[in-house]
Amino acid sequence: MTYRTIRQRLLLSAGSTVIVSLFLAAAASSQASTIEAQQANVAHSGASASPSFRPNAFQHHFWEALELQPQDAWSTLRDSFQWQEKNLPADVQARIDEWIEHYRSSPQNIVAITERATPWLAWITQQVSERGLPGEIALIPFVESSFDTNALSHRGAAGLWQFMPRTGDALGLVRNGNYDGRLDVVTSTAAALDYLEMQADEWYEGDLMLSLAAYNAGAGTVNRAQRQALSQGLTSDYWALSLPRETMHYVPKLKAIATIINDPEKYGVALPDIHPDPAFAKVQLEQPVSLAQASQLLNVSHSALAELNPGLLNGSLDPRSAQTLLVPEEVDTQVLAQLSLSTSTALASASTPDIHRVESGDNLSVIAARYNVAQQDLIRWNAIERPEALQPGQLLSLSGR
């Protein structure tokens, strides 16, 4: 979300407030007019006045429309689900139920994974919905990586969407010593959704479940399984195919977790609160910038920026590899605009702060490498007696001044 998008949201929000206010005023005026008319009729007929009020059809509909349930990212996601069929074949439902019970047996795992999804869920749901895809697709990172942006499989797949190196290369995800597009949530999400749609259209007449199977096992494997099924007089949909074990479980796992999220109370699962709007803003940059520099300019913790930008392998954005820096959504829009327009001179002025505030997980080695200073200097400048006992919130001089 760019600076312009944030400003548009604020303007739209303000405009919506005015519209709602006008409707409320109109409804109140209409209510008052109705009461006056009723009282006049009562006075004319000589009957006793009654304080009760019966809304007309318009008013009844209007007030009903206001009685909406509060929205969060989970309710938005549920509204976009398309695969919540109630009457599946018994053998298909059994495959899904097996995974529902698996997840129910360890609800703490679901909680941990959904907590990791907090920065990303609303935005990914938005991207899926804008393409008209089933909302369940937004939960693929649950199955693929447990929503761990730095997940790396033993076979070399990486990121939320677990792209193999060659697949990532084919989809245009840049990889070099400074940047890995497979770890970049924005670029890898676009690539994953493109890939699913492309395979569904090219091989499976739009069947996304078959495309999901191909996402996991490769189109060649799925296509061979289809030919085998047809030769045996079977149908060629996902549920009829004989596929590798992991692929046989792939869609049932996705449908199982979607079923639980669709009705978490039924399954005894507590989901974390996630705002319905994306948790980050996107800044387009034309100049190199390190996360340390951006942290100082934006007054945002270094760890928060690192969490949002896992694709920056050395903690710096180089426009030759990537041009988009993600920052917390609540960052002041004026500062955001300043960062997007900053010259290399302006960034350089922020590159060597005088003070570092210790964050959870920091140690002297990490801090020294971040600011290109010696650990012994940090110890001397700050009279540190126990280097292993740094405390979050502790302020460290980076220059001895």
N, C-alpha and C positions, 0 to 999 in steps of 0.2 A: 504494500500500500504506500503510494508516494505521498509527498507533502500535499500535492494538489488533491489527491483522493481524500486525505484526512480533512482538508478544508471543505471539500464538497460534502463530506459526511456531516460536518458541523452545521453547514448551511442547510442541508436537507433536514437535519434534526430540528434546527430552529424553525424551518418552514413547517415541518410536521406539527410542532408544538402550537404554532399559530392556527393551523387548520383545525386541530383538535379543539383549541380554545373557542374558535368560531362555532364549531358544531355543538359544543357544550352550551355556549350562550344561546344558540338557536333552539336547542332542545329545552333549555330552561325557560326561554321566552314562550315556546309552544306549550310547555307544561302550565305556565302561568295563565296563558290565554284560555286553555282548556278548563282550568279551575274556575276562572272568572265566568266562563260561559255556563258551567255547571251551577255555580252559585246564582247566576241570573235566572236560570231555569227553575231552580228551587224556590227563589223568591217569588217568581211569577206564579208557581203552582201552589205556594203556601206550605210546602212540605218543609220538614226540618232539615237544616244544612248538615251534610256529612263531610268529615275531613278526608275521606278516602279519595284516592286518585287512581283512575284507570288510564294507563298510557294508550294512545292510539297505536295503529300498526307500525307507523314509522318510528315512533319513540320506542316501542317495545323492541324492534329490531336493532335500533341504535344502541340501547343500553345493553342488549344481549351481546352485541359485537364488542363492547368494552370489557366484558367479563372473559377476557382471554387469559389462558394460563401463562405465567411468566416464561419467557424463552431462555434457554441456555444452549450450549453447543450440542448437548445430547438430544434435546428435543428437536433441534434443527436437523440433526442427523437422522433421528427416527422418522421425521416427516419425509425424508428423502429415500427411505428404504423401499425397495420394490420386490424383494424376494421373500417376503414373510408369508408364504403360502400356508394355509391351515390344513389342507388335505393332500399331503404328499403320499406316494406309494409307501407301504409299510417298510420295505427294505431300505428305501432312501431315508425315511425318517429315522430308522434304526441307526444308520451311519452317522446322522447328525446328532442323535441323542447320545451316542457314545462319547462324543466330544463335549456335549453340554455337561454330562456327568463328570468328565475329566476336569473341565474348568471349574465346575461347582465344588469339586473336592479340594481346590486350592484357591479360595476367593482372594486370599492375600496376594496371589500372583496377578490376578486381574486388576486389583487395586494398584499394585506397583506399576503395571504396564500402562494403565490409564492415566496415572500420575505423569509418566514420561510423555504421554500424548498431549498433555496440557498445552504446550506452546503451539502445537501443530494442528490439532484436530479441527478447530473451527475453519482454518484456512484450507486444509485439504478437503473438508466437506464442501466448502464453497467451490473449489475447483472441480470437484466431481459433479456437483449439481449444475454448474454452468455448462457442462457438456451433456447434460441430460442422462448421465449414467446412474445406475442404482447406487444408493447411498452406501450399500454394503461394501462397495469398492474402496471407500475411504478407510476401511478396517484392514486392508491388505497388510499395512505395516505391522499390525498386531500379530499376524501370522508369520510374516517374513522376518521381522527383526525385533519383535516386542517393543516397537517404537523407540529403539535405541539408535540414535543418529550415527553413532560410531561403530555399529555392529559390523563385525568382520567374520565371515564363515571360514571354516578350514579349507574350503575350495576357492576362496578368494573373492566371494561376493561381498559387497560393502554397502553400507548406508541403510536408511529406512526401507528402501524398496529392494535391497539386496541384488544389485546389478553385478554380474560378472564383468571382468575387465573388457573382454571382447564385445559383449553386448552393449556395455556403456559406450565403447568407442564407436560402434555402429550407429548408435543413437545420438552421437555428437556430444557426449559428455566428456569435457576436457579433463585430462589427467596429466599432471607433471609434478615436479618436486614441491611446488608451492600451493597447488590446488587440486582437489579431486571432486569433479562434478557429481560423482555418485553419492558423496556425503552432503552435498549442497541440497537442502530440502526443496527449495524452489525449482531448481533445474531438474532434479531427479524425479520430482512429482510430475512435472510436465512430460518428461520422457516416458515415465511408466504409463501414464494415461494414454499418451500417443501410441505406445507399443501395444497396449491392450486393444485399443480401437482399431489399429492397423491390422493386427492379426485376426481380429473378429471379422473384419470386412474382407480380408484377402482370402482366408481359408474357411471360415465357419459361418458364412451368411449372417453375420451379426451376432452369433451366439457367444455371449461373453463368458459363459461357464467353460466352454471349450477353449476360449482364449486364455482364461485363467489357468487351465490345465497346461496349455502350451507355454504360458509364462513360467510355470514351474518346471516342466519337463522338456520343453522345446517342441516346436511345431512338428518336426519330423516324427517324434515319438507318438504324438497324439494322432497324426495323420495315419500312421501305420496301424494304430489301435482301431481307428475308425474303419479302415479297409478290412481288418480281421473281423470286426463285429458284423459288418455287412455281409461278409462271406459266410457267416454262420447264421444269417437270417435275422440278426438282431438290429435294433435301432442304433444310430451312430451318435446319440446324445451323450453327454458326459457321464451320466449315471449308468449307462450300459457298457462302458468301455472297460477293458482290462488294461490298467496302467501301472507304472511303478508304484510301490506302496506309498511313498510320500505324496505322489500326485493323487492317488485314490483318496487320501485324507485331506487334500488341500481345500477343496470347496466345502466339504462337511465342516472343517474347522472354521472357515470363514462364516458359514451360515450359523454355526453354533454360537460363536461369540456375538454375532448380530442378534440372534434370538435372545441371548442374555441381556444385551444392552437395550433391546426393545422393551423388556419388562424386568428391570434389575431387581425390583422388590420380590417378584415371584421366585427368583433364584438366590435371594439372600446376599446380593452384591450391592455395596455402596460405592457409587461413582463420585469422583471429585467434582467440585463445581468448576465449570469452564465457561467463560463468557462466550456469547454467540458470535462476537466479532473477532477477527484475527488478532493474535497477541503481539504482532510485530508490524513494523512499517518497513518499506523498502526504499533505500536511498541509492540512486544511480550516481556513480562517481567516475570521473575522468582522470583523477590523480591517484597515485598509490597512497595507501593509508594503512597504518598498523592498527590493530585493535587497541593497543595502549594509547595511541594518539586519539582515536575516536572516543575512547573511554574518557579522556581528559576533556575533550571538546564538548561532549554530550553530558558529562557528569553522570555516567552510567558505569556500573561495575564492569571490570574487565571480564569476569566470569560470565556475566549475563550476555555480553557480546560474543564470547567464545561459544556459549551454548547455542546461540542463534546462527552461528556461522561455522559449523564444523568442517566445511569444505576448505577453509583457509588453513592449510596444513602447518604453515610457519607463523600463523598469527597476523598475517598481513594480506591486504587485498591489492592485487596487481591487475589493473584494467586490461592487460593483455590476456589474462586468463578469465577473469570475472569482473563484472562492473557493478554488481548489486551487493550492497551491505545491508544486512537485516539488523534492525535496532528495535528495542522495546516500543510498543505502540504508544506508550504514554509520554515519550520524549517530546519536549516542547517543539512545536512545528517551526518556529522561527530558527531555532538552533539546527533543526533538521535541514532546513533550507540552506543555512549557512554552511553546513558540512558538505552538502551536495555541490556548492559553488566554490568551496575552499580551494585556494591555490596551493601549490607545493610549499610556498613560503609560509603560509598560514598554518599548514599542517606541521611543518618543521618546528614552528614555535611551540607546538604542543607536544613535541616528541620527547622532551626530557623534563618531566615534572620534577619538582623539588621533593615531593612527599608521596609515599605509597601507603595506602591503607590496606593492611593485611586482610585477605579474604580466606574463607574456609578452603583448605586444601593447599594453600600457599606454603612454600618453604623457601629458604634462602637461595637455593640453587635456581628455582623457578624465577624468583624475583630478580636475581642478578642477571640471568639470561635475558629476561624481558627488557631490562633497561641497559643492558650491555655495560654492567659494572662488575667489579670483583666482589666475591662473597666476603673476603677479608675486609674490604673497605666498608661494606654494609655493617659488619660486626663492629668495626672501629668507630664509624660515624655514629652508631646508635648505642654504643656501650652494651652490646648484647653479651650476656654471660652464658645463656643456654640457647644456642641457635635452634635446637630441636623443639623449643617450647614457645614458638610464636603464637600469638593469640589473635583470632579474628577481631578486627577493629583497631588493632595496634597500628600506630603511625610510625613509619620508618623514613628517615632522611635519606635521600638518594644522592646527596652532594656534600654532606658534612657541614652545610651552612645552617 
